[in-house]
Amino acid sequence: MANVAVIGGSREVRLLIKGLLRLHHHIVVAEGPNFDALDAVPMDGEPPVVVVDFDLEEPGRIDTVRAARKARPKSRFVLLTPGGGGAPMREAARSVGANAVIGRPFAVRELIEAVAPGTSNPVLRP
């Protein structure tokens, strides 16, 4: 079970991501349209996993993700990229120090595995 902060995207997207995380027993400790939401999360204790709805086209997004990553070096950063990601989007996400990059659309197990590696249940097939 991980403590997670959901950052960026629309209110509806954050609500969906929060629901998926809670369904898999993760605790959402913060959420908001920008990294100011992380201010409410204490720096001591277990660092949260930060799930960011990442859009390369949004001005300054790369710099804000990079700054948040630098401010919280022990946190795991998972970036959700639009349109399946593509090479330029994945490169940009990796350049800011993302631990995982997931292109939309994605399978729920991809999100859960990125948030807490080794915790997703494999699909059992007959």
Secondary structure, 3 states (H helix, E strand, C coil): CCEEEEECCCHHHHHHHHHHHHHCCCEEEEEECCHHHHHHCCCCCCCCEEEEECCCCCCCHHHHHHHHHHHCCCCEEEEEEHHHCHHHHHHHHHHCCCCEEEECCCCHHHHHHHHCCCCCCCCCCC
